[in-house]
Amino acid sequence: MLELKNITYRVPESDTDAQSPSDRTIIHDLSFTFEAGGFYAITGPNGSGKTTLAKLIMGINEITSGKIIFNGSDISKLPIHERSKAGIVYGFQHPARFKGTTFRDLLSIAAGSDDEEKLIEIISRVGVCSLEFLDKRVDSKLSGGEIKKIELATVIAKNPKVAIYDEPDTGIDLWTIGPMVELLKREQRENKTTTIVVSHNKAFLEAADTLLLIKDGEIGYSGDLAGAVSILEDSSVCKFNELCQGEENAQCYR
Ligand SMILES: Nc1ncnc2c1ncn2[C@@H]1O[C@H](COP(=O)(O)OP(=O)(O)OP(=O)(O)O)[C@@H](O)[C@H]1O
């Protein structure tokens, strides 16, 4: 349904902070098919290429080579707004805050309607019950959790075929992660949303039908959590050291 065919993403030497003598390949000849309606968690060490992969699917970054096929059409060259029209929506790791704009404005744009009943229905799906929240200004005064809820609501409001969330638990307290996972699972179940979550969080790894472990811009493992356990396992039996290139990175999976 969403096929990544041998995709590579390379950045020129001048764009990297390293003094490398040549271009740097961030995603390397990666192929994978996301099936319609599946729940996928993309995980892996810091800097392995997870966000880059998500951005390539959305078209925020353009692949250097390979193909991205969505429902039979080649979308590799389509700009973000065209991919969005086709049903692919991206939730940012650090959502933008706009001076003077209210949540109602953002949500109305996302939903394509300012019908209050519809907006209320959407905010209640993300666990916001207060109508007053709609008129909150989306600025630096919002908490990390509030801004994340707004971001989730704007993704959901678009009724995406494919929803991509980059570390949706950033700034969210431990007690809110469970309901957030539930929300995304419900969206998957009820709207058949293909859900792709970039996360280090165990709750999302457990919720996923399929896990993709990214290492150095390649897929180190794809499959269910049970199959990944031996790789992700902690302490003495941790085999992820090998994938992570070291104890320090492996710590994040414990
Ligand atoms: N446009 C770019 N130019 C130069 N380097 C880049 C670019 N995009 C990504 N990188 C580098 O590619 C590597 C992978 O970045 P990416 O953000 O995809 O990692 P990640 O796996 O999402 O990490 P994290 O878990 O820390 O969020 C990093 O070293 C990053 O600095």
The ligand as a MOL file (V3000), in Angstrom:
LIG
                    3D

  0  0  0     0  0            999 V3000
M  V30 BEGIN CTAB
M  V30 COUNTS 31 33 0 0 0
M  V30 BEGIN ATOM
M  V30 1 N 19.4140 17.4170 6.0890 0
M  V30 2 C 20.4100 16.8990 6.8000 0
M  V30 3 N 21.6590 17.3250 6.6520 0
M  V30 4 C 22.6720 16.8020 7.3500 0
M  V30 5 N 22.5370 15.8190 8.2410 0
M  V30 6 C 21.3030 15.3560 8.4530 0
M  V30 7 C 20.1680 15.8570 7.7460 0
M  V30 8 N 19.0780 15.1890 8.1600 0
M  V30 9 C 19.5090 14.3150 9.0820 0
M  V30 10 N 20.8310 14.3990 9.2700 0
M  V30 11 C 21.6570 13.5680 10.1390 0
M  V30 12 O 21.2560 12.2270 9.9300 0
M  V30 13 C 21.2910 11.4860 11.1310 0
M  V30 14 C 19.9480 10.8630 11.3650 0
M  V30 15 O 19.0620 11.8650 11.8120 0
M  V30 16 P 17.5850 11.5420 12.3050 0
M  V30 17 O 17.0160 12.8050 12.8340 0
M  V30 18 O 16.8540 10.8640 11.2250 0
M  V30 19 O 17.8690 10.5170 13.4940 0
M  V30 20 P 16.8560 9.7890 14.4720 0
M  V30 21 O 17.0860 8.3340 14.3410 0
M  V30 22 O 15.4850 10.2820 14.2710 0
M  V30 23 O 17.4180 10.2950 15.8820 0
M  V30 24 P 16.7090 10.6060 17.2800 0
M  V30 25 O 16.3610 9.3000 17.9050 0
M  V30 26 O 17.7950 11.2880 18.0350 0
M  V30 27 O 15.5400 11.5070 17.0380 0
M  V30 28 C 21.7330 12.4620 12.2080 0
M  V30 29 O 23.1080 12.2990 12.4210 0
M  V30 30 C 21.4240 13.8220 11.6240 0
M  V30 31 O 22.2830 14.8100 12.1180 0
M  V30 END ATOM
M  V30 BEGIN BOND
M  V30 1 1 1 2
M  V30 2 1 2 3
M  V30 3 2 2 7
M  V30 4 2 3 4
M  V30 5 1 4 5
M  V30 6 2 5 6
M  V30 7 1 6 7
M  V30 8 1 6 10
M  V30 9 1 7 8
M  V30 10 2 8 9
M  V30 11 1 9 10
M  V30 12 1 10 11
M  V30 13 1 11 12
M  V30 14 1 11 30
M  V30 15 1 12 13
M  V30 16 1 13 14
M  V30 17 1 13 28
M  V30 18 1 14 15
M  V30 19 1 15 16
M  V30 20 2 16 17
M  V30 21 1 16 18
M  V30 22 1 16 19
M  V30 23 1 19 20
M  V30 24 2 20 21
M  V30 25 1 20 22
M  V30 26 1 20 23
M  V30 27 1 23 24
M  V30 28 2 24 25
M  V30 29 1 24 26
M  V30 30 1 24 27
M  V30 31 1 28 29
M  V30 32 1 28 30
M  V30 33 1 30 31
M  V30 END BOND
M  V30 END CTAB
M  END
